[in-house]
């Protein structure tokens, strides 16, 4: 056993540590691949290791956001409230394809089926809208953390959910006001909120909310929003 803390992980999560993530530079250019474990070790993040990721925000026809509560065996931020689904495209030909961000959207489609149990006929690749990108860094504990350029993907659909309990332990549909309230609780230490949900909400979601589902004027594929702490 290495020095890393695996005490809160089950076999499924340990197995996923071998997945090959896409290593990028700060301009989102692909420069290599490393396994998920190495991408999430703080000692590597401190040396500048950066990988490609995505965040999915799924709204229903009532303009409520699907928020999930991460399982307690997740490698980073276990038990925290977060966006609808977030993960990583893998270093393979299908998910490296950058044409219209199709590779990242394929990865998101793969993960919402696996993680949320949404039937494949309910959400197609065409339903997944690439909105923009953001760059952030966050430490989960002394060992594990996140350092990603994440593609922010939007879905506006009513869906059927059958979540994988190894990935999330609960989910909620929240109005804009309910999300503001839970973020305020997080600021007061009364709720556990992932840093990226807070960053997404404050920088993007609250600006988009009243325009849903007509948000094409918010699409920005040129900018990588640097949401790093000073």
C-alpha positions as CSV (number, residue, x, y, z in Angstrom):
1,X,0.0,0.0,0.0
2,X,1.4,3.4,-0.9
3,X,1.3,6.5,1.3
4,X,-2.0,7.7,-0.3
5,X,-5.1,7.4,1.8
6,X,-7.6,4.9,0.3
7,X,-9.5,4.3,3.5
8,X,-12.7,5.9,2.3
9,X,-12.7,4.3,-1.1
10,X,-14.3,1.0,-2.2
11,X,-13.0,-1.3,-4.9
12,X,-15.0,0.4,-7.6
13,X,-13.5,3.8,-6.9
14,X,-10.0,2.3,-6.5
15,X,-10.5,0.7,-9.9
16,X,-11.4,4.0,-11.5
17,X,-8.1,5.5,-10.4
18,X,-6.5,3.7,-13.3
19,X,-8.5,5.6,-15.9
20,X,-6.3,7.7,-18.2
21,X,-7.1,11.4,-18.1
22,X,-6.0,13.9,-20.7
23,X,-3.1,16.1,-19.6
24,X,-3.2,19.7,-21.0
25,X,-1.4,23.0,-20.7
26,X,-3.0,26.1,-19.4
27,X,-4.4,26.9,-22.9
28,X,-6.1,23.5,-23.1
29,X,-3.6,22.0,-25.5
30,X,-3.2,18.2,-25.1
31,X,0.3,17.3,-24.0
32,X,-0.1,13.8,-22.7
33,X,-2.0,11.3,-20.5
34,X,-1.8,10.2,-16.9
35,X,-4.0,8.0,-14.7
36,X,-6.7,9.5,-12.5
37,X,-4.8,8.8,-9.3
38,X,-1.8,10.9,-10.3
39,X,-3.9,13.7,-11.7
40,X,-5.6,14.1,-8.3
41,X,-2.6,13.9,-6.0
42,X,-1.8,17.3,-4.4
43,X,1.9,16.7,-4.7
44,X,1.5,16.5,-8.5
45,X,-1.0,19.4,-8.7
46,X,1.6,21.6,-6.9
47,X,4.0,20.9,-9.7
48,X,1.4,22.1,-12.2
49,X,-0.2,18.9,-13.4
50,X,-3.4,19.9,-15.1
51,X,-6.1,17.7,-16.8
52,X,-9.2,18.2,-18.9
53,X,-12.6,17.7,-17.3
54,X,-16.3,18.6,-17.7
55,X,-19.2,19.8,-15.6
56,X,-22.8,19.0,-16.6
57,X,-25.6,21.2,-15.4
58,X,-29.0,19.6,-16.1
59,X,-32.2,21.7,-15.8
60,X,-35.7,20.3,-16.0
61,X,-38.7,22.1,-17.7
62,X,-39.4,23.9,-14.4
63,X,-35.9,25.5,-14.7
64,X,-34.7,23.6,-11.6
65,X,-31.1,22.5,-11.5
66,X,-30.2,18.9,-10.7
67,X,-27.8,18.9,-7.8
68,X,-26.2,15.7,-6.5
69,X,-24.8,14.7,-3.2
70,X,-21.5,12.8,-3.8
71,X,-21.0,9.4,-2.4
72,X,-18.9,9.1,0.7
73,X,-16.4,7.0,-1.1
74,X,-15.5,9.5,-3.8
75,X,-11.8,10.3,-4.0
76,X,-12.3,14.1,-3.7
77,X,-14.9,16.0,-1.8
78,X,-16.8,12.9,-0.6
79,X,-20.3,13.7,0.6
80,X,-20.4,17.2,-0.9
81,X,-23.2,18.8,-2.9
82,X,-22.2,19.4,-6.4
83,X,-23.4,19.9,-10.0
84,X,-25.5,17.4,-11.9
85,X,-22.5,15.3,-13.1
86,X,-18.8,16.0,-13.4
87,X,-16.0,13.8,-14.6
88,X,-13.2,13.5,-17.2
89,X,-12.9,12.7,-20.8
90,X,-10.5,9.8,-21.3
91,X,-7.4,9.6,-23.4
92,X,-8.8,7.7,-26.3
93,X,-9.6,8.5,-29.9
94,X,-13.3,9.1,-29.3
95,X,-12.9,11.4,-26.3
96,X,-9.9,13.3,-27.6
97,X,-11.8,14.5,-30.6
98,X,-11.9,18.3,-30.3
99,X,-14.2,19.0,-33.3
100,X,-17.2,20.9,-31.8
101,X,-16.0,19.5,-28.4
102,X,-17.5,16.1,-29.5
103,X,-15.0,14.1,-27.4
104,X,-15.9,15.9,-24.2
105,X,-19.6,15.6,-25.0
106,X,-19.2,11.9,-25.6
107,X,-17.5,11.6,-22.2
108,X,-20.3,13.5,-20.6
109,X,-22.9,11.3,-22.3
110,X,-21.1,8.2,-21.1
111,X,-21.0,9.4,-17.5
112,X,-24.6,10.7,-17.2
113,X,-25.7,7.2,-18.3
114,X,-23.4,5.4,-15.9
115,X,-23.7,7.8,-13.0
116,X,-27.2,9.1,-13.1
117,X,-28.8,6.1,-14.9
118,X,-30.5,8.3,-17.5
119,X,-31.9,6.1,-20.3
120,X,-29.8,6.8,-23.5
121,X,-32.8,7.7,-25.6
122,X,-33.7,10.6,-23.2
123,X,-30.5,12.5,-23.8
124,X,-28.6,12.5,-27.0
125,X,-25.2,14.0,-27.9
126,X,-27.1,16.9,-29.6
127,X,-28.9,17.7,-26.3
128,X,-25.5,18.4,-24.6
129,X,-24.6,22.0,-25.2
130,X,-21.0,23.1,-24.8
131,X,-21.2,26.6,-23.2
132,X,-17.7,27.6,-22.1
133,X,-14.6,26.5,-20.2
134,X,-13.2,27.4,-16.7
135,X,-9.9,26.7,-15.0
136,X,-9.9,26.0,-11.3
137,X,-7.8,24.4,-8.5
138,X,-9.1,23.0,-5.2
139,X,-7.7,20.9,-2.4
140,X,-9.9,18.2,-0.9
141,X,-7.7,17.1,1.9
142,X,-3.9,16.8,2.5
143,X,-3.5,14.1,-0.2
144,X,-6.1,14.7,-2.9
145,X,-7.3,17.6,-4.9
146,X,-8.5,18.9,-8.3
147,X,-6.8,21.0,-11.0
148,X,-8.8,21.1,-14.1
149,X,-9.9,23.0,-17.2
150,X,-13.5,22.0,-17.2
151,X,-15.9,22.2,-20.1
152,X,-19.2,23.5,-18.8
153,X,-22.0,21.6,-20.5
154,X,-25.7,22.4,-20.4
155,X,-28.7,20.0,-20.7
156,X,-32.3,21.2,-20.5
157,X,-34.5,18.1,-20.4
158,X,-36.9,16.2,-18.2
159,X,-35.2,12.9,-17.5
160,X,-35.7,9.7,-15.6
161,X,-33.0,9.0,-13.0
162,X,-31.7,5.7,-11.7
163,X,-28.5,6.8,-9.9
164,X,-25.5,4.6,-9.1
165,X,-25.1,4.6,-5.3
166,X,-21.4,4.2,-5.7
167,X,-21.2,7.6,-7.2
168,X,-23.9,9.6,-5.4
169,X,-26.0,9.1,-2.3
170,X,-28.8,11.6,-3.1
171,X,-30.0,14.2,-5.6
172,X,-32.2,17.2,-5.5
173,X,-33.8,19.6,-8.0
174,X,-33.2,23.2,-6.9
175,X,-34.7,26.6,-7.9
176,X,-32.3,29.5,-8.3
177,X,-33.4,30.7,-4.8
178,X,-32.9,27.3,-3.2
179,X,-29.4,27.1,-4.7
180,X,-28.6,30.6,-3.4
181,X,-29.7,29.5,0.1
182,X,-27.7,26.3,0.1
183,X,-24.6,28.2,-1.1
184,X,-25.1,30.6,1.7
185,X,-25.2,27.7,4.2
186,X,-22.0,26.5,2.7
187,X,-20.4,29.9,3.3
188,X,-21.5,29.6,7.0
189,X,-20.1,26.1,7.3
190,X,-23.6,24.6,7.5
191,X,-23.4,22.6,4.3
192,X,-20.7,21.0,2.2
193,X,-20.5,22.4,-1.3
194,X,-17.9,21.5,-3.9
195,X,-15.8,24.6,-4.9
196,X,-16.6,24.1,-8.5
197,X,-20.4,24.3,-7.9
198,X,-20.0,27.5,-6.1
199,X,-17.7,28.9,-8.9
200,X,-20.1,27.8,-11.6
201,X,-23.1,29.2,-9.9
202,X,-21.6,32.6,-9.1
203,X,-19.9,33.1,-12.5
204,X,-22.3,31.5,-14.9
205,X,-25.5,29.8,-13.7
206,X,-27.2,32.7,-11.9
207,X,-26.6,34.8,-15.0
208,X,-28.1,32.2,-17.3
209,X,-31.0,31.1,-15.2
210,X,-33.7,33.5,-16.2
211,X,-33.0,33.0,-19.9
212,X,-33.3,29.2,-19.8
213,X,-33.6,27.3,-22.2
214,X,-32.6,30.1,-24.6
215,X,-28.9,30.6,-23.6
216,X,-27.1,30.6,-26.9
217,X,-26.1,34.2,-26.4
218,X,-24.0,33.1,-23.4
219,X,-22.0,30.6,-25.4
220,X,-18.3,31.5,-25.3
221,X,-15.8,29.0,-26.7
222,X,-12.9,31.4,-26.9
223,X,-12.4,32.2,-23.2
224,X,-10.9,29.9,-20.6
225,X,-12.3,31.6,-17.4
226,X,-9.5,31.6,-14.8
227,X,-11.4,31.0,-11.6
228,X,-8.3,30.5,-9.5
229,X,-7.8,31.9,-6.0
230,X,-5.4,34.8,-5.9
